[in-house]
Amino acid sequence: MLPRGWRRSATWLMSPEVDEAAYRNLRSTQDFYESNLLSPSSLVPLGLGGGSCSSSPVHAWAKLGVPTSYFYRRTPPSSPKLLHVVALPSKRSLLSSSVFSVCQIKIWTITKNMMVIFMLILTSLYSCVQSIRQGEVLYDIKLQLQDTDNQLSTWAINQVNPCTWSRVHCDSDNINVIQVMLSSMGFNGTLSSKVGELAYLEVLELSGNNITGNIPVELGNLSRLTRLSLHNNRFTGEIPATLGRLPKLKSMDLSENYLNGSIPDSLSSLQSLTDINLAYNKLTGSIPEQLYQAAKFNFTGNHLSCGANFLNQCESDLLNQGGSHNSKRRLLLGGIGGGIGLVLVTVLFLLWRSRKKDHLHDSFVDVAGEADHKIEFGQLKRFSWRELQIATGDFNEKNVLGQGGFGKVYVGVLSDNSKVAIKRLTDYGNRAGEDAFLREVDLISVAVHKNLLRLIGFCTTPTERLLVYPYMQNLSVAYRLRELKPGEPVLDWPTRKQVAMDTAHGLEYLHEHCNPKIIHRDVKAANILLDENFEAVVGDFGLAKLVDVRKTSVTTRVRGTMGHIAPEYLSTGKSSNKTDVFGYGIMLLELVTGQRAIDISLLDGDVLLLDKVKKLSRENQLNLIIDPNLDRNYDILEVEKLIQISLLCTQASPEDRPIMSDVIRMLEGEGLTERWEQLQQVAVTQKQDYERIQKRLNWDDDTSYNQEAIELSGAR
């Protein structure tokens, strides 16, 4: 029994709109197909395609959306368990009459119900087409994100099955894309609107990049989406109201962007939402009350009001972080004129605080028996003291990786056999500043960039503070420059150049993309770490302030390492992004020379590396200072360029130093010549001024001396 409108032609079953010319073309090549059968397998191409069904010419057919007709034929009796499936263009197609795709499918049991078999075949063809279409969408996403470092090299248009691509996860049938995980890849393009065509997508993770532009409204088409993470990017514009059409969405993180406008009321309809984070944007207006029903929410860092039932702006009360009750009460008192009003608003305030505490969970709670201080800590893991004690062999000295101004660093092995670096902070003796400490930990955790050392967890007790980081296999730049063991390779010149660039990108992110910005205050080779591929990451960022919050929120205590500390920071105790630029300049000199920033053994010479380099630069003898471990395997022009950048970064006045984004441009060869010539001209002018002043002082000294002699010899 044939389907309605179908007809039988020889051994073929044909749909009603099949192109007769295409059919005749197929018949003329019948011997070709029968003589080139491949081995039976689940779905392989014949003749025209090559490779797999999804890589055959059906790609072109699917891409152009050509209307097609299907028919099938049983193979000769010698292969009774094989069916041929053929896709032909219909009469309405503008393409030439030719066979686009021929696949064979292995059917273990041929039943009399040919319709069932036919549906199975169509399903297989649909899978081919579906896979191809998703690959095209992902490839467009790659192009729009501007993968300049080619980190998505497996995302190739000629590799049409995206389930084999990196950072892409598919369902159990390996057909539909369900997860796209692209966090911390350094992308600086835009997010393609075609992302809304990934109909089966459940997780979209794009955090920690520099993606710009608007959030595509097409995201609202992803009806299966459960997690959307776009935090720590540079998205602008308003939050699309279409995000309220995601019935299965459980987690939405749009924090750390530049989003403006109001929060769409449509988000109130997200019944599955348990976690929403819109912190640190430029949002205004009120917060839809339904969003307070989420188990975890964060709206801090905006200009939002808490809805119709609350009278004050709630900038500091959108997340329970153990802040000062007195300061919050002062905010309420500012809008109340009398005693009755004060009581009323205070009651409302306390009720609201209580309501928030009921809904907040997944927050930091100290170990049993300690005070109940709470704070959100996002994706950080809270380790117990016992876990880290076991991991480090009770903090055995044999496991010490190094020691700096903030404490010792131990290598540890966790229960899952993963290797970590555990920093045990020093100088903690009481709970003062506990909540501020935890806020700083949370701030560090959201600074995500490929050139920043990622914080993965922490531990706190009444007397201890510990931070847990991934273990960096190649340790620090300082180790690779000066502490190598026999047989270990030295850092070659190309790697040193890349370290300079990676470090610049990490610092630029801290200074110009974090909100609030983070000042490192101790940039040096020992704090630049190297992963298994010798890619550099900046470590210990945020620790200076994190340690100082123990006593007060404002400090003038100088943190850093002698020889790396900027002069204005040393004299005033006030740091800025230009403080880090100075430290970066010294780090460049370490890369070039392999020497320490300060060497007190050279009491009869230049103790400071910077002074030594300046002197040799004036004398055009820089070759005397280049690291001998390089064994002359370097480009002298590149060495001079790095030294010029370092001297620009270490100018005495912070106003004269470049910002890190300018440093990156100079490393790329843009603007260095002009800046260096300006510095040289300033140096010449200063030298001339100094000589003129010196001559004048000498003349004034003589005049003063003669005048004094005359006066002394005069009448008494």
MARDRENVO-231041 format. One record per residue (C-alpha): x, y, z; residue in one letter. Coordinates in steps of 0.02 Angstrom, whole numbers, plus 50000, padded with zeros to 5 digits. Example, Ala and Ser with C-alpha at 12.3 -4.5 7.8 and 13.67 -1.06 7.14 Angstrom:
! residues 2
506154977550390a;506844994750357s;
***
This chain:
! residues 716
500005000050000m;500825016149941l;500595033050025p;499315044449944r;500005052349785g;501505040649773w;501815029649620r;502875014549581r;504185015449444s;505174999749413a;505944995749582t;505785013649646w;504425021649751l;504255039949704m;503425054749789s;502175064549684p;503265079749649e;504895071349604v;505805079549460d;505675067649312e;507335073649239a;508195070549404a;507425053349411y;508065049249237r;509775055549289n;509735043849437l;509245029049329r;510665032849211s;511905031549356t;511085016449436q;512535004949394d;513735017649471f;512855016849637y;512634998149638e;514464995249596s;515095007249729n;514155001549882l;515095004350043l;515134992250188s;513484991450284p;513455003950427s;512195014650517s;512235029250394l;513555031350260v;513535040350092p;513595033649919l;514445040249765g;514225059049768l;514515062749950g;516035054350020g;516425054850206g;514805054250305s;513005058050261c;513115074950348s;514645079750244s;513875075150075s;513145087749952p;511555087550056v;512485101550146h;512175113250000a;510375107349984w;510025110550168a;510935127250170k;509915134050024l;508265127050086g;507855118349922v;506155109549920p;506515091049899t;505665074649867s;506195057849936y;506075040149871f;506915023849913y;507315006949832r;507794990249899r;509474984049840t;509664968049738p;509374951449828p;511224950149862s;511004963949992s;509234961450055p;509464971450214k;509984987950136l;508885002250080l;509425016849970h;508775033850020v;508845047449888v;508485066049905a;508025074549741l;507595092649703p;505745095049667s;505055103249510k;504945119749603r;506825119949631s;507865132349532l;509365120749540l;509885109049403s;509155091649401s;510405081449496s;510485070049644v;511015079549799f;511225065849927s;511185047149928v;511335037950091c;511145019850133q;510465014050298i;510634996950373k;508944989350414i;509094973250511w;507294968450487t;506294972850330i;504474972150378t;502934973350271k;502524990150347n;503555000550226m;502885016850298m;503755013450464v;505385010350373i;505145025950271f;504885036450428m;506485029450502l;507405034650346i;506685052050348l;507185053650531t;508975049150487s;508985062050348l;508275075150466y;509685071550588s;510945074950450c;510115091450408v;509895096450591q;511735093450629s;512265103650478i;511155118350523r;511795119050702q;513575118750639g;513235133650528e;512475143350674v;513975139650786l;515175144550649y;514285161250631d;514415163550820i;516285160350808k;516485173350671l;515495186450767q;516465183450928l;518105186850835q;519145171750882d;520765180450836t;521825168250937d;521035153450844n;520535145151006q;519045137450916l;520085129450778s;518965114050777t;517465124850732w;517695123050544a;516345125050414i;516925109350325n;516755099350486q;514875099550486v;514525089150641n;514735101450787p;514625087550914c;516465084350882t;516955102550913w;517835108651070s;516785116751207r;515185110151127v;514145096551210h;512765086851125c;511375075351182d;511575056551202s;511165053751018d;512575065550968n;511385075650861i;510785091150952n;511895104251033v;511375106651215i;512855115951291q;514045129451227v;515435133051354m;516505148051303l;516995156451466s;518635166051484s;519155164751301m;519605183051277g;518315186251141f;517975204551102n;516675203550964g;514785202550975t;513555188551006l;512705182950846s;510815183950840s;510835166650761k;511145159350934v;509255159150948g;509195145350816e;510015132450931l;508315125750978a;508955112051093y;510205122751189l;510125120751378e;511695129851438v;512515145351364l;514115150251456e;515025165851392l;515665173751553s;517355182051574g;517575188451396n;517515206051322n;515975203551215i;515155219851163t;513505225251086g;511735221151138n;511105204851210i;510175196851063p;508285196751082v;508325179950992e;508925171851154l;507085171651199g;506825157851069n;507865145351169l;506405137151256s;507485123151330r;508785134851407l;509115131751592t;510695142151622r;511215158651543l;512895165851599s;513475181951515l;514315190151665h;515945199751659n;515805205651479n;515455222651400r;513655220451344f;512695236751325t;510885241551296g;509365235151387e;508975217751452i;507875209951316p;506085207351372a;506105191251271t;507135182951408l;505485181451500g;504975168151373r;506185155051440l;505075143251541p;506475131651597k;507765144951644l;508455141751818k;510005152851823s;510295169851741m;511915179451768d;512075196051675l;513175204551806s;514745214851774e;514155222451609n;513575239651552y;511715235951537l;510535250651561n;508675253851569g;507465244951684s;507275226651728i;505915219751612p;504305214851699d;504275199551588s;505635191751697l;504305189651831s;503565175551727s;505115164751744l;504345151851859q;505875140351860s;507115154151904l;508095150752064t;509655161452037d;509705178951960i;511225190451962n;511095207751882l;512425216051992a;513595229951935y;512695236551782n;511855253351752k;510075247851782l;508765259851846t;506955259151903g;506165246652019s;506445228052041i;504945217051998p;504405209752164e;504225192252093q;506115191552072l;506315191752262y;505555174352260q;507145167652181a;508155157552305a;509695167852263k;509725185552194f;510975199752177n;510555217252113f;511965227252193t;512975240252099g;511475247852008n;510295262452038h;508755252352080l;507325254552201s;506555239752287c;504805241252215g;503205249652267a;503225243052445n;504905251152487f;505205269552506l;507085270852485n;508345266452354q;509125249852399c;510865250652326e;511655242552478s;510265230652526d;510055219852373l;511155206052440l;511455200652619n;513305203552641q;513405207452825g;513595226152798g;513435239852927s;511695240953001h;512015258653060n;512395265152885s;510835256952815k;509765264052954r;510435281252912r;509835278952734l;508085275652799l;508115289952923l;508525302252784g;506755300752715g;505775300652879i;505195316352967g;504495310453133g;504545297053265g;503035287553200i;503735287553024g;505395281253091l;504585266753180v;503535262253028l;504985262452905v;506115253153026t;504825239353042v;504665238252853l;506545237852838f;506735223652963l;505335213752883l;506145215652714w;507845210452781r;507035195252859s;506185191052696r;507825191852603k;508695180652728k;507315167852707d;507595167352520h;509485168252514l;510445152052519h;512065145352446d;512915158552551s;514465157952656f;514225151352831v;515735149152941d;516155132553022v;515075126053162a;515275134953327g;515775151553249e;514745167353227a;513425166553091d;514215178552966h;513535176252789k;514025182152618i;513695176852439e;515205169152356f;514565164152185g;515475149152111q;516845148552242l;517035132752342k;517185134152530r;518475121752593f;518545115652771s;520135118052870w;520305099252883r;520235097052693e;521685108852666l;522635101952813q;522565084552737i;522965091152562a;524585099252621t;525155085952743g;524715096952891d;525545111652801f;527195102652794n;528675113852752e;529155101552615k;527605107152521n;528015125752525v;528085132852349l;528595150152403g;528345164352525q;527875182252492g;527215197652579g;525515189652607f;526035172752672g;526645155652619k;526025145852469v;525865126952484y;525585113852351v;524155102352397g;523245087152329v;521365086752356l;520315071252381s;519945070252194d;521845069952161n;521835087352085s;523355097952123k;523085115352196v;524095129852266a;523525135352438i;523995152652500k;523965154152689r;523765172552727l;524715179552875t;524325192853005d;522585187553058y;522175187153241g;520355192253259n;518695193453167r;518795212153135a;518455215352953g;517765197752923e;516335203252813d;517425215452717a;518675201352689f;517315190252616l;516705204152504r;518465206052435e;518575187252407v;516955188152309d;517645202752208l;519225192952165i;518195177952112s;517265187451976v;518865194351898a;518935181051763v;520155182451619h;521315170151533k;522825180051597n;522245180751778l;522485166851904l;520765160151944r;520225158752125l;519325142252151i;518975142652337g;519395148452511f;519375143452694c;519125154252847t;519205150953034t;519315163253179p;521195164253156t;521555158252978e;521225164252802r;521685153052655l;521435154852468l;521445140252346v;522055142052166y;522445130152023p;524215123452027y;525315131351892m;526435117751823q;527865129151769n;527845139551928l;528305157951915s;529275168751793v;530505172751933a;530845154151956y;531135151851770r;532315166751765l;533365163951920r;532995147752013e;533075134151881l;533705117051930k;535055108851823p;534335102251661g;532785113151662e;532565123951506p;532745142751519v;531415154751456l;531815158351275d;531575175551200w;529895172251112p;529175165851276t;529795181251369r;528955192451241k;527335182751260q;527455184151450v;527575203051430a;526015203351322m;525015191151431d;525415200951589t;524915217251507a;523235209951458h;522935203551634g;523325220251715l;522325229751584e;520815219051628y;521015222751815l;521195241551784h;519985244951644e;518665231251642h;518365226451824c;517025235951918n;517665241752038p;519415241351966k;520735231152056i;522475237952094i;523765224152114h;525075233952212r;526425220452195d;526755217152011v;528375207351992k;529055191851905a;528715181152058a;526855184952044n;526745180551859i;526395161851844l;526585150051697l;525385136051651d;525805119951562e;525925129251396n;526995143351469f;525555155551453e;525675168851588a;524355172951718v;524425186851847v;524305180152024g;524045188052195d;522925201852127f;521735209152255g;522725202252402l;523415218952461a;521705226052492k;521045209252550l;522345208552688v;522135226852734d;520255225552760v;520625216452921r;520865233253007k;519995246552907t;519195249952739s;520475263552703v;522325260652725t;523955269352687t;525005254252729r;526235250852589v;526115233352518r;527365227152392g;529175222352363t;530635234352372m;531295238352201g;529565236252124h;528655249652224i;528255265852135a;529025281252219p;527365290152249e;526645274552332y;528175272952442l;528105291152497s;526215293552519t;525515276052539g;524235279852404k;524145267852258s;523345268952086s;523365259751921n;524965269251882k;525755260652033t;525495244151943d;526165251451781v;527795255451871f;527905237651938g;527565230951764y;529005241251695g;530185233551824i;529525216251778m;529995219651596l;531765223351652l;531775206751745e;531265197951584l;532665206251485v;534055204751613t;533565189751717g;534105199851870q;533195204852027r;532475222352044a;533625225952190i;535295218052235d;536015224052399i;537615214352367s;538105227952242l;538415241352372l;539835248552271d;538775249952114g;536965251952059d;535905242752186v;534305246052089l;534095237151923l;533145252251854l;534615263951887d;535815251851806k;534755250351648v;534515269251636k;536385271851646k;536795258751513l;535395265451402s;536175282851406r;537855275151364e;537135264151224n;537805248551309q;536205238651334l;537065222951271n;537975222251439l;536355219851534i;535455206551429i;535215189751515d;536705178751468p;535565163451481n;534805168951316l;536475164751236d;536245178751108r;534655170551041n;533635186451033y;533245201050920d;534165216450985i;532825228050913l;531485218751010e;532545219751167v;532735238551144e;530855240151118k;530485231151281l;531745241951375i;531005257751302q;529265252551359i;529945248451531s;530745265651548l;529125273951493l;528205263951626c;529435268551764t;529465287451745q;529525296551911a;527875305451887s;526355293751880p;525485305951762e;526845302951633d;526655284051634r;525535275651505p;523985265751553i;524015247151520m;522965247851362s;524265259851291d;525635247751343v;524765233951244i;524715244951091r;526565248851109m;526965230351125l;526025228050963e;527095241550882g;525885256050889e;526385272950962g;528025267851043l;529145278250929t;528185294250964e;528155291651153r;529995287151160w;530485302551059e;529455313451176q;530325305751326l;532025308551249q;531585326751211q;531005329351389v;532635321751452a;533655333551342v;532645348551401t;532825343451582q;534695341251562k;534855358551483q;533795366351620d;534845357751751y;536455364151675e;535785381951665r;535205381351845i;536865374151899q;537815388251813k;536675401051891r;536895393552062l;538775394052041n;538695412551990w;537505416552133d;538675407952254d;540125418752197d;539085434752206t;538435430452377s;540165426652440y;540875443352377n;539415453152448q;539665444952616e;541525448952613a;541175467152574i;539925468552714e;541075460452837l;542505472352793s;541455487952809g;541235499552957a;540605491953119r;
***
